Amino acid sequence: MSFDKDTPEKYRIIKQLIPDDICKVVEQYCLFKMLNEPDKVESEMEQCPGTHSVHGDSLTESLLLYAKPLIENQLDLKLIPTYSYYRVYKPGDILKTHTDRDACQVSATITIGYRYNDKDDEYHWSLYGYVDGEKRYLNCEPGDAVIYKGCELEHGRDRFDVDKYSYQVQVFLHYVAADGPFAKKHKYDGRPGIGCIKK
């Protein structure tokens, strides 16, 4: 798997993987979904309890397919899509350090949009990853993606220390290598196809 040598082959930042105009549409869409479907939140057993989150939404599944050839070209690797996911992070959220399940062999976390009500322009609520024991913060603007080996790179986010009515919309796109050990079992995340709701 071809990642940058400067990042011990665990992650790569791609600027403007998703164009600004698409990000603006996706950001507003996710906020409307949160408003109209407030019951779609993670449970106490999941990563960010009480945070609006959706697996396999039709719009983010479309991004999963849109981004696939772009990521394949960056990594020189054929991929099979598994699933998409999005969260609208709320103040106080913490994403504990973790690695992902096998369906996330190659993952992209894309910053779609944010509002930090009480922060200056220098503030970023960044993903971090551990490489050779060193904690590295990966700053992204809307449209930027961190492509990473989800099963290998330990990653997370510190506390989202912002005022009320702040948020950050993040989209996650997950794939497996077409010729890799997870291809058969995790193709489409066990669904009949991309865009199908997981039962």
C-alpha positions as CSV (number, residue, x, y, z in Angstrom):
1,M,0.0,0.0,0.0
2,S,1.6,3.2,-1.2
3,F,1.5,5.9,1.5
4,D,4.0,8.8,1.9
5,K,7.4,7.7,3.2
6,D,7.4,10.8,5.4
7,T,4.5,9.4,7.4
8,P,5.8,5.8,7.9
9,E,3.2,4.5,5.5
10,K,0.3,4.9,7.9
11,Y,-1.5,8.0,6.6
12,R,-1.6,10.7,4.0
13,I,-3.3,14.1,3.9
14,I,-5.0,14.9,0.6
15,K,-6.0,18.6,0.2
16,Q,-9.4,19.3,-1.4
17,L,-10.3,15.7,-2.0
18,I,-13.9,16.9,-1.9
19,P,-14.6,20.3,-3.6
20,D,-15.8,23.3,-1.6
21,D,-19.2,23.4,-3.1
22,I,-19.9,19.8,-2.5
23,C,-18.7,20.2,1.1
24,K,-21.2,23.1,1.7
25,V,-24.1,20.9,0.4
26,V,-23.1,17.9,2.5
27,E,-22.6,20.1,5.6
28,Q,-26.1,21.6,5.3
29,Y,-27.6,18.2,4.5
30,C,-26.1,16.6,7.6
31,L,-27.3,19.5,9.8
32,F,-30.8,19.2,8.4
33,K,-30.7,15.5,9.0
34,M,-29.7,16.1,12.6
35,L,-32.6,18.5,13.0
36,N,-35.2,16.2,11.5
37,E,-33.9,12.8,12.8
38,P,-32.6,13.6,16.3
39,D,-33.0,10.0,17.4
40,K,-30.1,8.9,15.1
41,V,-27.4,9.1,17.8
42,E,-24.7,6.8,18.9
43,S,-25.4,4.6,22.0
44,E,-23.5,4.6,25.2
45,M,-21.5,1.7,23.9
46,E,-20.2,3.5,20.9
47,Q,-17.5,6.0,20.3
48,C,-19.3,9.4,20.9
49,P,-22.5,8.7,22.9
50,G,-25.4,11.0,22.1
51,T,-23.8,12.3,18.9
52,H,-25.8,12.4,15.7
53,S,-24.3,9.7,13.4
54,V,-25.5,7.7,10.4
55,H,-24.2,4.6,8.7
56,G,-24.6,4.2,4.9
57,D,-26.5,7.4,4.3
58,S,-27.4,7.8,0.6
59,L,-25.5,11.0,0.2
60,T,-22.3,9.8,1.9
61,E,-22.5,6.5,0.0
62,S,-22.4,8.6,-3.1
63,L,-19.2,10.3,-1.8
64,L,-17.8,6.8,-1.1
65,L,-18.1,6.0,-4.8
66,Y,-17.1,9.4,-6.0
67,A,-13.8,9.4,-3.9
68,K,-12.9,5.8,-4.8
69,P,-11.0,6.4,-8.0
70,L,-9.3,9.5,-6.5
71,I,-8.0,7.5,-3.6
72,E,-7.0,4.6,-5.8
73,N,-5.0,7.0,-7.9
74,Q,-3.3,8.5,-4.8
75,L,-2.3,5.1,-3.4
76,D,-1.8,3.1,-6.6
77,L,-4.1,0.5,-5.2
78,K,-7.4,-1.1,-6.3
79,L,-10.1,-0.8,-3.6
80,I,-13.5,-2.3,-2.8
81,P,-15.9,0.1,-1.0
82,T,-17.3,-1.2,2.3
83,Y,-19.4,1.7,3.9
84,S,-19.7,5.3,4.6
85,Y,-20.5,7.0,7.9
86,Y,-20.9,10.6,9.1
87,R,-21.0,12.4,12.5
88,V,-22.0,15.8,13.5
89,Y,-19.7,16.2,16.5
90,K,-21.0,18.3,19.4
91,P,-19.2,20.3,22.2
92,G,-17.5,18.0,24.7
93,D,-17.1,15.0,22.4
94,I,-14.0,12.9,22.8
95,L,-12.9,10.3,20.3
96,K,-10.9,7.9,22.3
97,T,-7.7,6.4,20.9
98,H,-8.6,3.3,18.8
99,T,-8.0,1.3,15.7
100,D,-10.8,0.4,13.4
101,R,-12.4,-3.0,12.4
102,D,-11.2,-4.9,9.3
103,A,-13.8,-3.3,7.0
104,C,-11.8,-0.1,7.4
105,Q,-8.5,-1.3,6.0
106,V,-8.2,1.9,4.0
107,S,-10.1,4.8,5.4
108,A,-10.7,8.5,4.6
109,T,-11.9,10.9,7.3
110,I,-13.0,14.1,5.6
111,T,-13.6,17.4,7.3
112,I,-16.8,18.7,5.7
113,G,-17.5,21.8,7.7
114,Y,-17.4,23.3,11.2
115,R,-18.4,26.2,13.4
116,Y,-16.3,27.1,16.4
117,N,-18.3,29.9,18.1
118,D,-15.8,30.9,20.8
119,K,-12.5,30.2,19.0
120,D,-10.2,32.3,16.8
121,D,-9.2,31.4,13.3
122,E,-6.2,29.4,14.4
123,Y,-8.2,26.7,16.2
124,H,-8.6,23.3,14.6
125,W,-10.2,20.3,16.2
126,S,-7.8,17.8,14.7
127,L,-7.5,14.1,14.3
128,Y,-4.4,12.7,15.9
129,G,-2.5,9.5,15.0
130,Y,0.3,7.6,16.7
131,V,3.3,6.9,14.5
132,D,6.2,5.1,16.2
133,G,4.8,6.2,19.6
134,E,4.6,9.8,18.6
135,K,1.2,11.6,18.7
136,R,0.8,13.7,15.5
137,Y,-2.0,16.2,15.0
138,L,-3.4,16.2,11.5
139,N,-5.1,19.6,10.6
140,C,-7.7,19.6,7.9
141,E,-9.8,22.3,6.3
142,P,-13.2,21.6,4.7
143,G,-12.6,19.2,1.8
144,D,-9.3,17.9,3.1
145,A,-9.0,14.2,3.9
146,V,-6.7,12.0,6.0
147,I,-6.3,8.7,4.2
148,Y,-5.1,6.2,6.7
149,K,-4.7,2.5,7.5
150,G,-7.7,2.2,9.8
151,C,-6.8,-1.2,11.2
152,E,-3.2,-0.2,12.0
153,L,-3.0,3.5,12.9
154,E,-4.1,4.3,16.4
155,H,-6.1,7.5,16.2
156,G,-8.6,9.7,18.0
157,R,-9.5,13.3,18.9
158,D,-9.0,15.2,22.1
159,R,-12.0,16.8,23.8
160,F,-14.0,19.1,21.5
161,D,-13.5,22.2,23.7
162,V,-15.9,24.7,22.1
163,D,-18.9,26.7,23.2
164,K,-22.5,25.6,22.7
165,Y,-23.9,25.6,19.1
166,S,-20.5,24.7,17.8
167,Y,-20.2,21.6,15.6
168,Q,-17.9,19.7,13.2
169,V,-19.3,17.6,10.4
170,Q,-17.0,14.7,9.5
171,V,-17.5,12.0,6.8
172,F,-15.8,8.7,6.9
173,L,-15.3,6.6,3.8
174,H,-14.1,3.0,4.2
175,Y,-12.5,0.5,1.8
176,V,-10.6,-2.7,1.6
177,A,-7.8,-3.7,-0.8
178,A,-9.3,-5.6,-3.8
179,D,-6.5,-8.2,-3.6
180,G,-6.2,-8.2,0.2
181,P,-7.4,-10.6,3.0
182,F,-10.5,-8.6,3.8
183,A,-11.9,-8.3,0.3
184,K,-14.4,-11.2,0.2
185,K,-15.7,-10.9,3.8
186,H,-16.1,-7.1,4.0
187,K,-17.2,-6.2,0.5
188,Y,-20.0,-3.6,0.9
189,D,-19.8,-4.3,4.7
190,G,-21.9,-7.4,4.2
191,R,-24.7,-5.6,2.3
192,P,-26.0,-6.5,-1.2
193,G,-24.5,-3.3,-2.5
194,I,-23.4,0.2,-1.8
195,G,-26.4,2.4,-0.9
196,C,-28.3,-0.5,0.8
197,I,-29.4,0.0,4.4
198,K,-27.6,-2.3,6.8
199,K,-30.1,-4.6,8.6
